[in-house]
Structure formats: C-alpha cells, structure tokens
C-alpha cells in the first residue's frame, strides 16, 4: 500500500544515535529527490553532519539555539530562540514545500520548558498532512510518543564515553 501521508517519527532515549538516525533518513530522502529541512534546537555548533548541505542543494540546515546547556540552566534568551525557532519551523511544516522536516533536539527544548506542549502540538497539527516529521532528543514526553506514528528508543548499553574517551573528530562530531 502506498500513501502520501506524512508520518511523525520520534527518536528518543539515553543512547547515542538519535541525530545520526535522523540525518540518515535525511540522506535517504535527499537521494530520492525530496527536499529536507533540518532545524536544530538548542545546538549552535557546526557538527560534521551539518556539512551535507555542501553535497545536496535540496537540504536546508538551521541552528535554532544559542548552545547546549548541559551544565547550566537555560536562560530567557534560550527560550526566546526556541520559540522563534518553532514559529519558523511551523511555517515550513505548514506550507507543504518541504517533504521531510527534522526537528533535532526538540524534546530537549520541551524538557527544559523552552517550549510548551501546546505550542508543539499546534505546530504538528497544522502541518501539511503529507510532510514527514522527525523529532529527536532525550526525554520525549508521553503525549508526543502517543501522537507519533513511529517511535524508536535509543538505549545505552555500553559506551566508550564511560571510559573517559571524548568525542572523536569525524566519527562523533
């Protein structure tokens, strides 16, 4: 059965690979001739995967945050940036011109109360029905898991970070 329905994917959990999986799906879509938009909430650093726009003209990548706040509390500026980012992404989701939209680390913005569940629900409900949405990040709330069509949990079993190995250029960042 073939369908034009756009599904909502959620990649969550404490394991590595959520953003990587989303970018893999983006590459698959790009190779199929689709247009892709990637909005990275919270992130402001260019990781190696953000270089795919050098190879695929039909992808747009925007960083919608002012940086990670792993060891600090988010600020009012973080909240303003997240809300501006969601408004921007909502207009892209609504217009129907982009077939695949990745909202990277959106669940982190929800977890830290930079966005409200109501704002995100409204943006998802008002999207073009044929647009595929991929949401990544730890701490996906139960309501989002319930609303999604596909949910994958990345679970950490063993990681070299536990032995003090930091990220490796070209592999982890």
N, C-alpha and C positions, 0 to 999 in steps of 0.2 A: 504494500500500500504506500503510495506517495502522497505527501501532504505539503502544503505551503505554510502550515502553522509554524510560527517561531516558538521554540521552547525556552524555558528558563532553566539553566544549569546552575548548580551551586557546588563549588569545590571548597571544602572546609576541612577542619581538623588541625591537630598539632603537628602533623608530619610535613616533610618537605615535598614540594611538587605542585602546589595549587596554581601558582602563577605559571609555572612551566607547562602544566597541562593546558591552561587557557591559551598560552602562546602557541602550543602545538595545534590546538584546534583552529587558531587564527591562521596558521600556515596552511593547514588543510583547506580552509575556506578560500584563502588567497589563491592557492593553486587551482581551485575550482572556478576562479574568476569572480569571486564575491568581493564586496567591499567590506572593510573591517575598521571599526573604531575601538581604540583601547584608551580608556580613561583610568588613570592610576590614582586612586585616592590615597592620601597620606604621603606617598612617595614623592621625592623631589630629586632623587639621584638617578642618573642615567646608568642603567644596568646593560649588560651586553645584549640581552634580548630586545631592548628598545631600538637596536640598530636594524631591525628587519625592515624599517621604512626606507632604508637605502636600497633594498632589493625588490620591494613591492610598492609601486606607486599608489596602489589602491588601499593602503593602510594609513590611518592617522593615529598617532600616539600622543597623548597629552598627559602631563603630570599635574594633578589637581590638588596637591597638598604642598605644605611647606616643609615636609620632612617627617621622618619617623620619630616617635616619642616613646620609645621602649622604656627608657629610664627616667622619664619625666612626664608630667601631666600635660595634656593638650591645653592650648590657650584659646582665647576668644578668636584669635586670628586663624587658628586651625579650624574652628567651627565655621567661620565666615568662608574660608576657602572650600571646605567640604560642601557647604550649601550652594555656593556659586558653581562648584563642580557638578553637583547633582542637577541643578537647574539646566546647565549646559547639556549634560548627558540626556536629560529628559527630553529636551528639544530634538536631539539627534534620534532618540528612540521613537519619538512621535512622528517624525517626518517621513519615515519609510524609505529613505535614500540609502541607508546602510543596512546590509543584510545581517552582519554579526557585530554585536557590541559587547565588549568585555569591560566589566566594572571591577577592576582589580583592587582588592583590599576594601571593598565596600563594607564588608561585615565588620572590619576594624573601626571604620567611621561610625557604624551603628553601635558597636560595643562601647566606644568611648563617648557616646551621646553627642557626636558631632552632627548627626542627622537623626531625625525621629523616624520610627517605624511608619508613621502615617505619610511622611514625605516620600519615603522609598516606595511604599505600597502604591501611592498615587502615580508616581513616575512609571512603575511597572504596569499598572492597569491602563495607563493612557498610551502605552507604546503601540506602534504599528503591529498588528497581530501576526505579521509574517517575519518580524525581526527576532532573531535568535539572541538571547541574552545569557552571558556567562558572568557569574558573580563569584569572586574568590575572597578568601580570608578566613582566619580562625574565628571561632565563636559565632558561627551562623545562628541566629535566633530561631526558635522553634517555628514561629509563624512563617519565616522565609523558607524553611525546609518544607513546611506543609504546602506552601504556594508553588514551590519549584516542581518542574516536571522530571528533573534528573538531579540527584544529589550524590556526590562522591565524597567520602570522608577519607582524608589522608591521615593515617595513624602512624606516629613514630614508634618504631620497634627498636631500632638501633641507629645511631647517627654518630659520625666521626667528630661532630662538634662536642660530644660528651667527653672526648679525649683531648679537648683543647685545640683541635685543628680549626683554624678560622676559614672563612670562605676562600675559595681558590679562584683566581682570575681566569675567566674563560669557561669555568665549569659552574660555579655557584653565584657569580655576579656578573 
